[in-house]
Amino acid sequence: MKILLADDEPKVAEPVRLTLTAEGYAVDVATNGDEALAMAEKNPYDALLLDVTMPGRDGFAVVQELRQKKILTPVIFLTGLHNEQDKIRGLDAGGDDYLTKPFSSRELLARLRAVLRRQHPQKSNVLRLADLELDLVAHEARRAGERIELTRREFALLEFLFKSTPKLVSKTAIVEHVWNNRLDSKTNIVNVYIKILRQKIDQPGWQPLIHTKRGKGFALREDKP
């Protein structure tokens, strides 16, 4: 999933960014309210993490303008403002949660998972295709009841393929969502990870679920006889 993090303090923003990317999220970073607003209007983020006291528009003003434009992306405010009135103001502005600094990485990730679940309440936390299951909360994959060990990046790649099924996804889309555009355009890393994932997911004797169309991309789908 793709997250926008807006905070003008690098000592705060960088640890949060590293925590999110380690969990498999793709993260864009804005350093002021105007930049955050422009990015949120342009890109389909899954969630926004916004500081309140930023240069330009503050976090509250950013959310108010987004809501006026019918952009309903979930928002968690990350702020040093502890006053109850500030919390009320943030929630009334259209925020979904309010987390005061300092906070732990575990609490941030738990709150982020919670707002993402509320955003899609009709969806299960477990994605399924044939006998393959992906638990988004436990971060576990199973096939035919057998647990499959995946690295965080492999998990993020499989999740992206799952959420795109049965459509083909290009290397460009994978780099954008799984590596957050942080790869050289000529890299072969996507093919390498697809090969590793295929070795784990499509073991001998199991129905192939990961498919490649040369020059077009990759797809996770069940091709029934």
N, CA and C atoms as a LAMMPS dump frame, in Angstrom:
ITEM: TIMESTEP
0
ITEM: NUMBER OF ATOMS
675
ITEM: BOX BOUNDS ff ff ff
-5.0000000000000000e+02 5.0000000000000000e+02
-5.0000000000000000e+02 5.0000000000000000e+02
-5.0000000000000000e+02 5.0000000000000000e+02
ITEM: ATOMS id mol type element x y z
1 1 1 N 0.841 -1.19 0
2 1 2 C 0 0 0
3 1 3 C 0.878 1.243 0
4 2 1 N 0.359 2.328 -0.548
5 2 2 C 1.151 3.539 -0.693
6 2 3 C 0.694 4.592 0.307
7 3 1 N 1.674 5.152 1.037
8 3 2 C 1.415 6.086 2.117
9 3 3 C 2.099 7.416 1.82
10 4 1 N 1.428 8.522 2.144
11 4 2 C 2.053 9.844 2.105
12 4 3 C 2.348 10.272 3.532
13 5 1 N 3.608 10.571 3.798
14 5 2 C 4.046 11.047 5.104
15 5 3 C 4.451 12.508 4.963
16 6 1 N 3.847 13.388 5.742
17 6 2 C 4.164 14.814 5.671
18 6 3 C 4.63 15.303 7.032
19 7 1 N 5.9 15.714 7.095
20 7 2 C 6.474 16.237 8.337
21 7 3 C 7.71 17.037 7.965
22 8 1 N 7.842 18.224 8.533
23 8 2 C 8.97 19.08 8.172
24 8 3 C 10.213 18.821 9.019
25 9 1 N 10.133 17.883 9.963
26 9 2 C 11.283 17.548 10.801
27 9 3 C 11.893 16.227 10.339
28 10 1 N 13.069 16.255 9.706
29 10 2 C 13.694 15.013 9.222
30 10 3 C 13.936 13.987 10.324
31 11 1 N 14.243 14.457 11.534
32 11 2 C 14.525 13.516 12.622
33 11 3 C 13.273 12.738 13.036
34 12 1 N 12.117 13.259 12.668
35 12 2 C 10.853 12.541 12.906
36 12 3 C 10.455 11.753 11.667
37 13 1 N 10.524 12.405 10.512
38 13 2 C 10.038 11.799 9.278
39 13 3 C 10.86 10.579 8.863
40 14 1 N 12.178 10.653 8.973
41 14 2 C 13.006 9.558 8.472
42 14 3 C 12.807 8.257 9.248
43 15 1 N 12.769 8.26 10.592
44 15 2 C 12.482 6.998 11.3
45 15 3 C 11.116 6.417 10.955
46 16 1 N 10.113 7.29 10.779
47 16 2 C 8.78 6.803 10.406
48 16 3 C 8.827 6.189 9.015
49 17 1 N 9.509 6.871 8.097
50 17 2 C 9.623 6.337 6.731
51 17 3 C 10.292 4.973 6.736
52 18 1 N 11.367 4.841 7.491
53 18 2 C 12.082 3.566 7.55
54 18 3 C 11.211 2.466 8.153
55 19 1 N 10.442 2.81 9.179
56 19 2 C 9.534 1.83 9.798
57 19 3 C 8.499 1.339 8.797
58 20 1 N 7.913 2.265 8.048
59 20 2 C 6.872 1.896 7.094
60 20 3 C 7.43 1.07 5.937
61 21 1 N 8.578 1.468 5.403
62 21 2 C 9.153 0.723 4.284
63 21 3 C 9.588 -0.676 4.73
64 22 1 N 10.049 -0.792 5.978
65 22 2 C 10.424 -2.11 6.495
66 22 3 C 9.223 -3.035 6.593
67 23 1 N 8.019 -2.452 6.732
68 23 2 C 6.789 -3.24 6.799
69 23 3 C 6.185 -3.5 5.424
70 24 1 N 6.854 -3.004 4.38
71 24 2 C 6.378 -3.276 3.03
72 24 3 C 5.544 -2.177 2.402
73 25 1 N 5.363 -1.055 3.105
74 25 2 C 4.618 0.059 2.531
75 25 3 C 5.516 0.866 1.59
76 26 1 N 4.933 1.415 0.54
77 26 2 C 5.623 2.389 -0.294
78 26 3 C 5.308 3.768 0.279
79 27 1 N 6.335 4.6 0.444
80 27 2 C 6.169 5.863 1.166
81 27 3 C 6.692 7.038 0.353
82 28 1 N 5.851 8.054 0.19
83 28 2 C 6.276 9.35 -0.329
84 28 3 C 6.347 10.311 0.841
85 29 1 N 7.285 11.262 0.789
86 29 2 C 7.475 12.201 1.89
87 29 3 C 7.31 13.629 1.401
88 30 1 N 6.506 14.411 2.123
89 30 2 C 6.355 15.847 1.875
90 30 3 C 6.888 16.592 3.093
91 31 1 N 7.417 17.793 2.878
92 31 2 C 8.026 18.548 3.97
93 31 3 C 7.23 19.789 4.363
94 32 1 N 6.107 20.037 3.704
95 32 2 C 5.248 21.156 4.094
96 32 3 C 3.819 20.87 3.662
97 33 1 N 2.891 21.665 4.178
98 33 2 C 1.482 21.408 3.924
99 33 3 C 1.066 21.588 2.481
100 34 1 N 1.626 22.583 1.817
101 34 2 C 1.268 22.816 0.418
102 34 3 C 1.707 21.651 -0.462
103 35 1 N 2.908 21.156 -0.206
104 35 2 C 3.419 20.012 -0.966
105 35 3 C 2.57 18.775 -0.692
106 36 1 N 2.204 18.573 0.563
107 36 2 C 1.373 17.417 0.923
108 36 3 C 0.027 17.471 0.224
109 37 1 N -0.578 18.658 0.179
110 37 2 C -1.873 18.812 -0.475
111 37 3 C -1.778 18.488 -1.961
112 38 1 N -0.752 19.023 -2.62
113 38 2 C -0.584 18.782 -4.052
114 38 3 C -0.377 17.303 -4.342
115 39 1 N 0.413 16.637 -3.524
116 39 2 C 0.693 15.214 -3.737
117 39 3 C -0.546 14.37 -3.469
118 40 1 N -1.305 14.73 -2.44
119 40 2 C -2.512 13.963 -2.103
120 40 3 C -3.598 14.126 -3.158
121 41 1 N -3.631 15.28 -3.81
122 41 2 C -4.599 15.511 -4.88
123 41 3 C -4.224 14.74 -6.14
124 42 1 N -2.934 14.552 -6.347
125 42 2 C -2.449 13.953 -7.591
126 42 3 C -2.376 12.429 -7.531
127 43 1 N -2.077 11.875 -6.357
128 43 2 C -1.795 10.441 -6.249
129 43 3 C -2.855 9.712 -5.423
130 44 1 N -3.183 8.482 -5.803
131 44 2 C -4.179 7.694 -5.058
132 44 3 C -3.551 6.963 -3.874
133 45 1 N -3.27 7.684 -2.791
134 45 2 C -2.674 7.069 -1.612
135 45 3 C -3.702 6.238 -0.848
136 46 1 N -3.191 5.254 -0.111
137 46 2 C -4.069 4.45 0.742
138 46 3 C -4.285 5.112 2.092
139 47 1 N -3.315 5.938 2.53
140 47 2 C -3.455 6.654 3.794
141 47 3 C -2.474 7.819 3.816
142 48 1 N -2.811 8.836 4.626
143 48 2 C -1.953 10.001 4.812
144 48 3 C -1.557 10.094 6.278
145 49 1 N -0.278 10.316 6.539
146 49 2 C 0.219 10.569 7.889
147 49 3 C 0.713 12.01 7.905
148 50 1 N 0.009 12.888 8.614
149 50 2 C 0.27 14.321 8.518
150 50 3 C 0.648 14.93 9.856
151 51 1 N 1.762 15.66 9.858
152 51 2 C 2.07 16.528 10.991
153 51 3 C 1.076 17.683 10.948
154 52 1 N 0.853 18.309 12.077
155 52 2 C -0.078 19.434 12.102
156 52 3 C 0.637 20.755 11.851
157 53 1 N 1.709 21.005 12.615
158 53 2 C 2.407 22.296 12.521
159 53 3 C 3.51 22.213 11.474
160 54 1 N 3.134 22.427 10.211
161 54 2 C 4.079 22.42 9.101
162 54 3 C 4.097 23.787 8.445
163 55 1 N 5.177 24.123 7.716
164 55 2 C 5.187 25.352 6.922
165 55 3 C 4.077 25.309 5.872
166 56 1 N 3.634 26.489 5.44
167 56 2 C 2.526 26.536 4.487
168 56 3 C 1.235 26.186 5.212
169 57 1 N 0.348 25.46 4.565
170 57 2 C -0.878 25.011 5.235
171 57 3 C -0.524 24.059 6.367
172 58 1 N -1.25 24.163 7.482
173 58 2 C -1.032 23.17 8.53
174 58 3 C -1.805 21.903 8.179
175 59 1 N -1.579 20.845 8.955
176 59 2 C -2.209 19.569 8.647
177 59 3 C -3.719 19.629 8.642
178 60 1 N -4.29 20.397 9.567
179 60 2 C -5.75 20.522 9.617
180 60 3 C -6.286 21.139 8.332
181 61 1 N -5.617 22.191 7.852
182 61 2 C -6.066 22.864 6.636
183 61 3 C -5.938 21.961 5.42
184 62 1 N -4.888 21.142 5.392
185 62 2 C -4.707 20.199 4.286
186 62 3 C -5.892 19.246 4.212
187 63 1 N -6.269 18.687 5.356
188 63 2 C -7.36 17.71 5.373
189 63 3 C -8.691 18.373 5.04
190 64 1 N -8.924 19.555 5.567
191 64 2 C -10.173 20.255 5.263
192 64 3 C -10.328 20.473 3.76
193 65 1 N -9.242 20.869 3.109
194 65 2 C -9.33 21.116 1.669
195 65 3 C -9.53 19.819 0.9
196 66 1 N -8.856 18.753 1.332
197 66 2 C -9.041 17.458 0.673
198 66 3 C -10.486 16.986 0.801
199 67 1 N -11.062 17.141 1.984
200 67 2 C -12.433 16.691 2.187
201 67 3 C -13.411 17.529 1.366
202 68 1 N -13.133 18.811 1.234
203 68 2 C -13.988 19.657 0.413
204 68 3 C -13.962 19.216 -1.046
205 69 1 N -12.835 18.645 -1.47
206 69 2 C -12.688 18.171 -2.841
207 69 3 C -13.086 16.699 -2.98
208 70 1 N -13.718 16.161 -1.942
209 70 2 C -14.244 14.793 -1.937
210 70 3 C -13.124 13.745 -2.02
211 71 1 N -11.942 14.092 -1.548
212 71 2 C -10.843 13.126 -1.445
213 71 3 C -10.888 12.564 -0.033
214 72 1 N -11.264 11.301 0.099
215 72 2 C -11.578 10.701 1.398
216 72 3 C -10.488 9.768 1.906
217 73 1 N -9.271 9.927 1.416
218 73 2 C -8.152 9.105 1.877
219 73 3 C -8.042 9.19 3.399
220 74 1 N -7.904 8.056 4.098
221 74 2 C -7.791 8.089 5.559
222 74 3 C -6.58 8.905 6.011
223 75 1 N -6.741 9.633 7.123
224 75 2 C -5.685 10.508 7.638
225 75 3 C -5.425 10.222 9.111
226 76 1 N -4.154 10.062 9.443
227 76 2 C -3.726 10.017 10.845
228 76 3 C -2.842 11.235 11.083
229 77 1 N -3.207 12.054 12.06
230 77 2 C -2.353 13.184 12.417
231 77 3 C -1.247 12.7 13.356
232 78 1 N -0.016 13.085 13.071
233 78 2 C 1.13 12.795 13.924
234 78 3 C 1.636 14.14 14.437
235 79 1 N 1.445 14.421 15.706
236 79 2 C 1.706 15.781 16.175
237 79 3 C 2.122 15.844 17.634
238 80 1 N 2.797 16.923 17.946
239 80 2 C 3.191 17.168 19.329
240 80 3 C 2.133 17.921 20.106
241 81 1 N 1.012 18.267 19.472
242 81 2 C -0.072 18.993 20.145
243 81 3 C -0.914 18.022 20.958
244 82 1 N -0.838 18.137 22.279
245 82 2 C -1.506 17.175 23.159
246 82 3 C -2.853 17.686 23.675
247 83 1 N -3.162 18.952 23.429
248 83 2 C -4.374 19.543 23.971
249 83 3 C -5.617 18.844 23.427
250 84 1 N -6.59 18.62 24.284
251 84 2 C -7.82 17.945 23.866
252 84 3 C -8.529 18.705 22.757
253 85 1 N -8.501 20.04 22.827
254 85 2 C -9.165 20.836 21.807
255 85 3 C -8.515 20.649 20.441
256 86 1 N -7.171 20.452 20.422
257 86 2 C -6.477 20.195 19.158
258 86 3 C -6.919 18.856 18.571
259 87 1 N -7.06 17.853 19.429
260 87 2 C -7.519 16.542 18.964
261 87 3 C -8.929 16.642 18.374
262 88 1 N -9.794 17.361 19.061
263 88 2 C -11.166 17.528 18.576
264 88 3 C -11.158 18.258 17.243
265 89 1 N -10.34 19.309 17.16
266 89 2 C -10.26 20.078 15.924
267 89 3 C -9.785 19.203 14.764
268 90 1 N -8.771 18.362 15.028
269 90 2 C -8.25 17.489 13.982
270 90 3 C -9.271 16.483 13.488
271 91 1 N -9.995 15.884 14.416
272 91 2 C -11.007 14.902 14.034
273 91 3 C -12.179 15.57 13.323
274 92 1 N -12.569 16.756 13.797
275 92 2 C -13.657 17.494 13.151
276 92 3 C -13.264 17.981 11.761
277 93 1 N -11.963 18.195 11.547
278 93 2 C -11.486 18.643 10.23
279 93 3 C -11.583 17.54 9.191
280 94 1 N -11.718 16.296 9.658
281 94 2 C -11.821 15.176 8.723
282 94 3 C -10.788 14.107 8.946
283 95 1 N -9.989 14.241 10.022
284 95 2 C -9 13.216 10.334
285 95 3 C -9.651 11.948 10.857
286 96 1 N -8.964 10.824 10.665
287 96 2 C -9.491 9.533 11.126
288 96 3 C -8.881 9.091 12.453
289 97 1 N -7.707 9.604 12.773
290 97 2 C -7.053 9.259 14.032
291 97 3 C -6.062 10.363 14.368
292 98 1 N -5.585 10.37 15.619
293 98 2 C -4.744 11.449 16.113
294 98 3 C -3.723 10.824 17.053
295 99 1 N -2.465 10.839 16.668
296 99 2 C -1.403 10.193 17.436
297 99 3 C -0.4 11.25 17.875
298 100 1 N -0.204 11.377 19.188
299 100 2 C 0.68 12.417 19.708
300 100 3 C 2.108 11.899 19.861
301 101 1 N 3.052 12.782 19.582
302 101 2 C 4.466 12.468 19.711
303 101 3 C 4.885 12.624 21.177
304 102 1 N 5.839 11.79 21.649
305 102 2 C 6.459 10.669 20.916
306 102 3 C 5.542 9.45 20.928
307 103 1 N 5.658 8.634 19.891
308 103 2 C 4.856 7.415 19.807
309 103 3 C 5.777 6.271 19.391
310 104 1 N 5.349 5.054 19.672
311 104 2 C 6.148 3.881 19.309
312 104 3 C 5.815 3.438 17.885
313 105 1 N 6.754 2.758 17.255
314 105 2 C 6.528 2.23 15.913
315 105 3 C 5.377 1.234 15.911
316 106 1 N 5.281 0.43 16.958
317 106 2 C 4.226 -0.586 17.026
318 106 3 C 2.844 0.06 17.079
319 107 1 N 2.718 1.145 17.85
320 107 2 C 1.413 1.799 17.932
321 107 3 C 1.056 2.448 16.604
322 108 1 N 2.047 3.092 15.971
323 108 2 C 1.784 3.719 14.673
324 108 3 C 1.302 2.683 13.665
325 109 1 N 1.988 1.547 13.58
326 109 2 C 1.614 0.518 12.613
327 109 3 C 0.235 -0.056 12.927
328 110 1 N -0.075 -0.227 14.205
329 110 2 C -1.387 -0.76 14.591
330 110 3 C -2.494 0.211 14.209
331 111 1 N -2.268 1.497 14.441
332 111 2 C -3.281 2.499 14.096
333 111 3 C -3.447 2.61 12.58
334 112 1 N -2.338 2.48 11.864
335 112 2 C -2.416 2.521 10.408
336 112 3 C -3.208 1.337 9.872
337 113 1 N -2.936 0.148 10.394
338 113 2 C -3.706 -1.029 9.972
339 113 3 C -5.188 -0.838 10.272
340 114 1 N -5.493 -0.212 11.414
341 114 2 C -6.891 -0.016 11.806
342 114 3 C -7.619 0.904 10.832
343 115 1 N -7.006 2.03 10.455
344 115 2 C -7.702 2.944 9.53
345 115 3 C -7.817 2.334 8.14
346 116 1 N -6.84 1.512 7.757
347 116 2 C -6.926 0.856 6.458
348 116 3 C -8.038 -0.187 6.445
349 117 1 N -8.225 -0.883 7.572
350 117 2 C -9.329 -1.846 7.652
351 117 3 C -10.668 -1.135 7.592
352 118 1 N -10.77 -0.002 8.251
353 118 2 C -12.033 0.744 8.236
354 118 3 C -12.323 1.301 6.848
355 119 1 N -11.276 1.579 6.099
356 119 2 C -11.446 2.097 4.748
357 119 3 C -12.085 1.053 3.84
358 120 1 N -11.797 -0.225 4.103
359 120 2 C -12.346 -1.319 3.288
360 120 3 C -12.996 -2.356 4.207
361 121 1 N -14.062 -1.987 4.91
362 121 2 C -14.637 -2.902 5.897
363 121 3 C -15.215 -4.168 5.3
364 122 1 N -15.522 -4.128 4.016
365 122 2 C -16.129 -5.31 3.405
366 122 3 C -15.076 -6.364 3.063
367 123 1 N -13.828 -6.009 3.142
368 123 2 C -12.78 -6.93 2.735
369 123 3 C -12.202 -7.672 3.934
370 124 1 N -11.845 -8.915 3.728
371 124 2 C -11.22 -9.707 4.769
372 124 3 C -9.752 -9.325 4.9
373 125 1 N -9.198 -9.611 6.068
374 125 2 C -7.764 -9.422 6.264
375 125 3 C -6.966 -10.526 5.596
376 126 1 N -7.65 -11.542 5.101
377 126 2 C -6.979 -12.658 4.438
378 126 3 C -7.387 -12.672 2.965
379 127 1 N -6.392 -12.553 2.089
380 127 2 C -6.632 -12.635 0.651
381 127 3 C -6.489 -14.087 0.224
382 128 1 N -7.357 -14.545 -0.678
383 128 2 C -7.339 -15.953 -1.092
384 128 3 C -7.434 -16.075 -2.599
385 129 1 N -6.687 -17.019 -3.134
386 129 2 C -6.782 -17.407 -4.535
387 129 3 C -6.453 -18.881 -4.606
388 130 1 N -7.408 -19.673 -5.069
389 130 2 C -7.241 -21.132 -5.061
390 130 3 C -6.885 -21.556 -3.637
391 131 1 N -5.769 -22.286 -3.464
392 131 2 C -5.38 -22.721 -2.121
393 131 3 C -4.291 -21.842 -1.519
394 132 1 N -4.098 -20.646 -2.094
395 132 2 C -3.11 -19.697 -1.59
396 132 3 C -3.805 -18.652 -0.715
397 133 1 N -3.25 -18.394 0.468
398 133 2 C -3.802 -17.41 1.387
399 133 3 C -2.711 -16.426 1.808
400 134 1 N -3.109 -15.15 1.947
401 134 2 C -2.185 -14.125 2.404
402 134 3 C -2.86 -13.36 3.533
403 135 1 N -2.339 -13.501 4.737
404 135 2 C -2.891 -12.831 5.914
405 135 3 C -2.207 -11.482 6.068
406 136 1 N -2.96 -10.388 5.861
407 136 2 C -2.384 -9.051 5.86
408 136 3 C -2.056 -8.541 7.253
409 137 1 N -2.675 -9.115 8.268
410 137 2 C -2.407 -8.691 9.639
411 137 3 C -1.249 -9.486 10.238
412 138 1 N -1.307 -10.798 10.113
413 138 2 C -0.237 -11.646 10.655
414 138 3 C 1.008 -11.657 9.774
415 139 1 N 0.869 -11.112 8.538
416 139 2 C 1.974 -11.117 7.566
417 139 3 C 2.47 -12.544 7.323
418 140 1 N 1.507 -13.413 7.014
419 140 2 C 1.82 -14.812 6.742
420 140 3 C 1.197 -15.237 5.417
421 141 1 N 1.897 -16.135 4.73
422 141 2 C 1.38 -16.725 3.496
423 141 3 C 1.3 -18.233 3.685
424 142 1 N 0.246 -18.834 3.15
425 142 2 C 0.089 -20.286 3.222
426 142 3 C -0.425 -20.8 1.88
427 143 1 N 0.028 -21.977 1.517
428 143 2 C -0.507 -22.627 0.335
429 143 3 C -0.783 -24.076 0.682
430 144 1 N -1.996 -24.501 0.391
431 144 2 C -2.447 -25.851 0.736
432 144 3 C -2.215 -26.123 2.223
433 145 1 N -2.401 -25.071 3.04
434 145 2 C -2.23 -25.21 4.479
435 145 3 C -0.797 -25.154 4.948
436 146 1 N 0.145 -25.09 4.027
437 146 2 C 1.565 -25.072 4.381
438 146 3 C 2.071 -23.629 4.418
439 147 1 N 2.711 -23.271 5.53
440 147 2 C 3.213 -21.903 5.672
441 147 3 C 4.408 -21.675 4.75
442 148 1 N 4.409 -20.504 4.099
443 148 2 C 5.482 -20.137 3.175
444 148 3 C 6.227 -18.949 3.758
445 149 1 N 7.518 -19.105 3.982
446 149 2 C 8.324 -18.033 4.544
447 149 3 C 8.629 -16.989 3.471
448 150 1 N 8.258 -15.75 3.743
449 150 2 C 8.506 -14.653 2.809
450 150 3 C 9.222 -13.512 3.519
451 151 1 N 10.134 -12.863 2.818
452 151 2 C 10.721 -11.638 3.338
453 151 3 C 9.672 -10.532 3.235
454 152 1 N 9.931 -9.4 3.856
455 152 2 C 8.976 -8.288 3.809
456 152 3 C 8.748 -7.832 2.368
457 153 1 N 9.829 -7.789 1.576
458 153 2 C 9.69 -7.329 0.194
459 153 3 C 8.918 -8.351 -0.637
460 154 1 N 9.18 -9.637 -0.418
461 154 2 C 8.437 -10.678 -1.13
462 154 3 C 6.958 -10.62 -0.768
463 155 1 N 6.684 -10.375 0.522
464 155 2 C 5.296 -10.262 0.964
465 155 3 C 4.617 -9.087 0.276
466 156 1 N 5.308 -7.94 0.217
467 156 2 C 4.739 -6.744 -0.423
468 156 3 C 4.464 -6.995 -1.902
469 157 1 N 5.365 -7.704 -2.571
470 157 2 C 5.175 -8.021 -3.983
471 157 3 C 3.973 -8.936 -4.175
472 158 1 N 3.87 -9.966 -3.355
473 158 2 C 2.738 -10.888 -3.467
474 158 3 C 1.424 -10.165 -3.155
475 159 1 N 1.433 -9.277 -2.176
476 159 2 C 0.223 -8.516 -1.854
477 159 3 C -0.209 -7.656 -3.034
478 160 1 N 0.753 -7.016 -3.692
479 160 2 C 0.419 -6.177 -4.845
480 160 3 C -0.15 -7.021 -5.982
481 161 1 N 0.439 -8.188 -6.224
482 161 2 C -0.089 -9.084 -7.258
483 161 3 C -1.497 -9.546 -6.9
484 162 1 N -1.708 -9.852 -5.614
485 162 2 C -3.019 -10.289 -5.142
486 162 3 C -4.078 -9.225 -5.413
487 163 1 N -3.754 -7.981 -5.064
488 163 2 C -4.735 -6.909 -5.17
489 163 3 C -4.958 -6.469 -6.61
490 164 1 N -4.1 -6.933 -7.505
491 164 2 C -4.263 -6.616 -8.923
492 164 3 C -4.888 -7.76 -9.704
493 165 1 N -4.995 -8.933 -9.07
494 165 2 C -5.475 -10.116 -9.775
495 165 3 C -6.861 -9.88 -10.385
496 166 1 N -7.128 -10.395 -11.574
497 166 2 C -6.253 -11.218 -12.422
498 166 3 C -5.481 -10.404 -13.454
499 167 1 N -5.455 -9.085 -13.289
500 167 2 C -4.846 -8.218 -14.297
501 167 3 C -3.325 -8.326 -14.279
502 168 1 N -2.738 -8.095 -15.448
503 168 2 C -1.283 -8 -15.543
504 168 3 C -0.826 -6.688 -14.919
505 169 1 N 0.319 -6.725 -14.238
506 169 2 C 0.935 -5.506 -13.722
507 169 3 C 2.334 -5.396 -14.322
508 170 1 N 2.686 -4.214 -14.748
509 170 2 C 3.978 -3.996 -15.394
510 170 3 C 5.099 -3.888 -14.372
511 171 1 N 6.341 -3.996 -14.877
512 171 2 C 7.494 -3.79 -13.999
513 171 3 C 7.458 -2.393 -13.401
514 172 1 N 7.046 -1.419 -14.203
515 172 2 C 6.987 -0.03 -13.732
516 172 3 C 6.036 0.107 -12.55
517 173 1 N 4.867 -0.52 -12.649
518 173 2 C 3.892 -0.456 -11.555
519 173 3 C 4.423 -1.145 -10.311
520 174 1 N 5.118 -2.257 -10.486
521 174 2 C 5.682 -2.98 -9.346
522 174 3 C 6.751 -2.139 -8.661
523 175 1 N 7.63 -1.535 -9.445
524 175 2 C 8.678 -0.682 -8.866
525 175 3 C 8.052 0.469 -8.1
526 176 1 N 6.984 1.05 -8.65
527 176 2 C 6.328 2.191 -8.003
528 176 3 C 5.698 1.8 -6.681
529 177 1 N 5.017 0.653 -6.635
530 177 2 C 4.273 0.276 -5.446
531 177 3 C 5.09 -0.518 -4.43
532 178 1 N 6.026 -1.321 -4.894
533 178 2 C 6.766 -2.199 -3.982
534 178 3 C 8.117 -1.604 -3.594
535 179 1 N 8.742 -0.89 -4.522
536 179 2 C 10.044 -0.276 -4.242
537 179 3 C 9.956 1.248 -4.169
538 180 1 N 8.753 1.797 -4.298
539 180 2 C 8.541 3.236 -4.165
540 180 3 C 9.433 4.039 -5.102
541 181 1 N 9.598 3.541 -6.325
542 181 2 C 10.38 4.224 -7.366
543 181 3 C 11.839 4.421 -6.989
544 182 1 N 12.37 3.582 -6.097
545 182 2 C 13.747 3.751 -5.648
546 182 3 C 14.703 2.773 -6.331
547 183 1 N 14.433 2.436 -7.58
548 183 2 C 15.283 1.521 -8.324
549 183 3 C 15.689 2.151 -9.637
550 184 1 N 16.855 1.76 -10.122
551 184 2 C 17.296 2.196 -11.442
552 184 3 C 16.37 1.6 -12.499
553 185 1 N 16.078 2.359 -13.524
554 185 2 C 15.122 1.921 -14.547
555 185 3 C 15.583 0.656 -15.279
556 186 1 N 16.893 0.388 -15.273
557 186 2 C 17.424 -0.767 -15.994
558 186 3 C 17.617 -1.988 -15.091
559 187 1 N 17.229 -1.891 -13.86
560 187 2 C 17.447 -2.987 -12.925
561 187 3 C 16.644 -4.228 -13.312
562 188 1 N 17.161 -5.385 -12.94
563 188 2 C 16.494 -6.655 -13.197
564 188 3 C 15.896 -7.239 -11.922
565 189 1 N 15.831 -6.408 -10.863
566 189 2 C 15.447 -6.921 -9.555
567 189 3 C 14.017 -7.455 -9.533
568 190 1 N 13.121 -6.868 -10.332
569 190 2 C 11.739 -7.35 -10.344
570 190 3 C 11.688 -8.787 -10.847
571 191 1 N 12.405 -9.076 -11.935
572 191 2 C 12.452 -10.449 -12.452
573 191 3 C 13.033 -11.404 -11.425
574 192 1 N 14.05 -10.95 -10.709
575 192 2 C 14.68 -11.791 -9.689
576 192 3 C 13.678 -12.129 -8.599
577 193 1 N 12.926 -11.135 -8.129
578 193 2 C 11.967 -11.378 -7.052
579 193 3 C 10.787 -12.221 -7.529
580 194 1 N 10.359 -12.013 -8.77
581 194 2 C 9.291 -12.859 -9.317
582 194 3 C 9.75 -14.313 -9.357
583 195 1 N 10.994 -14.54 -9.759
584 195 2 C 11.527 -15.901 -9.817
585 195 3 C 11.561 -16.532 -8.434
586 196 1 N 12.014 -15.765 -7.435
587 196 2 C 12.066 -16.28 -6.062
588 196 3 C 10.662 -16.585 -5.552
589 197 1 N 9.735 -15.659 -5.819
590 197 2 C 8.36 -15.847 -5.352
591 197 3 C 7.719 -17.053 -6.023
592 198 1 N 7.992 -17.228 -7.31
593 198 2 C 7.448 -18.378 -8.032
594 198 3 C 7.986 -19.693 -7.456
595 199 1 N 9.264 -19.714 -7.082
596 199 2 C 9.84 -20.921 -6.495
597 199 3 C 9.166 -21.284 -5.177
598 200 1 N 8.704 -20.272 -4.445
599 200 2 C 8.062 -20.518 -3.157
600 200 3 C 6.565 -20.804 -3.296
601 201 1 N 5.912 -20.096 -4.222
602 201 2 C 4.457 -20.203 -4.362
603 201 3 C 4.046 -21.34 -5.289
604 202 1 N 4.793 -21.526 -6.37
605 202 2 C 4.447 -22.527 -7.383
606 202 3 C 5.423 -23.698 -7.334
607 203 1 N 5.427 -24.377 -6.217
608 203 2 C 6.327 -25.522 -6.057
609 203 3 C 5.859 -26.682 -6.932
610 204 1 N 6.771 -27.622 -7.253
611 204 2 C 6.4 -28.77 -8.084
612 204 3 C 5.179 -29.5 -7.527
613 205 1 N 4.249 -29.784 -8.407
614 205 2 C 3.026 -30.463 -8.007
615 205 3 C 1.883 -29.532 -7.684
616 206 1 N 2.184 -28.222 -7.548
617 206 2 C 1.143 -27.232 -7.272
618 206 3 C 0.749 -26.521 -8.557
619 207 1 N -0.521 -26.156 -8.665
620 207 2 C -1.004 -25.419 -9.831
621 207 3 C -0.297 -24.064 -9.92
622 208 1 N 0.289 -23.732 -11.066
623 208 2 C 0.952 -22.428 -11.214
624 208 3 C -0.044 -21.279 -11.057
625 209 1 N 0.329 -20.299 -10.22
626 209 2 C -0.53 -19.139 -10.01
627 209 3 C 0.123 -17.84 -10.468
628 210 1 N 1.438 -17.816 -10.562
629 210 2 C 2.145 -16.616 -11.009
630 210 3 C 2.462 -16.763 -12.487
631 211 1 N 1.987 -15.83 -13.293
632 211 2 C 2.131 -15.927 -14.741
633 211 3 C 2.879 -14.706 -15.279
634 212 1 N 3.658 -14.941 -16.331
635 212 2 C 4.443 -13.885 -16.969
636 212 3 C 4.042 -13.761 -18.428
637 213 1 N 3.809 -12.535 -18.868
638 213 2 C 3.599 -12.265 -20.276
639 213 3 C 4.732 -11.362 -20.739
640 214 1 N 5.601 -11.933 -21.544
641 214 2 C 6.82 -11.226 -21.939
642 214 3 C 6.518 -9.843 -22.511
643 215 1 N 7.218 -8.869 -21.976
644 215 2 C 7.059 -7.498 -22.441
645 215 3 C 5.847 -6.78 -21.885
646 216 1 N 4.985 -7.497 -21.152
647 216 2 C 3.759 -6.892 -20.626
648 216 3 C 3.756 -6.803 -19.103
649 217 1 N 4.17 -7.896 -18.453
650 217 2 C 4.172 -7.867 -16.998
651 217 3 C 3.843 -9.212 -16.396
652 218 1 N 3.288 -9.169 -15.184
653 218 2 C 3.07 -10.379 -14.397
654 218 3 C 1.656 -10.358 -13.812
655 219 1 N 1.141 -11.552 -13.55
656 219 2 C -0.211 -11.644 -12.994
657 219 3 C -0.302 -12.819 -12.045
658 220 1 N -1.101 -12.639 -11.003
659 220 2 C -1.439 -13.736 -10.101
660 220 3 C -2.868 -14.127 -10.429
661 221 1 N -3.05 -15.341 -10.949
662 221 2 C -4.387 -15.779 -11.309
663 221 3 C -4.435 -17.298 -11.377
664 222 1 N -5.66 -17.797 -11.297
665 222 2 C -5.887 -19.248 -11.373
666 222 3 C -6.4 -19.581 -12.769
667 223 1 N -5.591 -20.266 -13.532
668 223 2 C -5.992 -20.698 -14.871
669 223 3 C -6.559 -22.131 -14.767
670 224 1 N -7.888 -22.208 -14.697
671 224 2 C -8.515 -23.52 -14.553
672 224 3 C -8.561 -24.235 -15.9
673 225 1 N -8.444 -25.558 -15.871
674 225 2 C -8.527 -26.338 -17.138
675 225 3 C -9.864 -26.119 -17.82
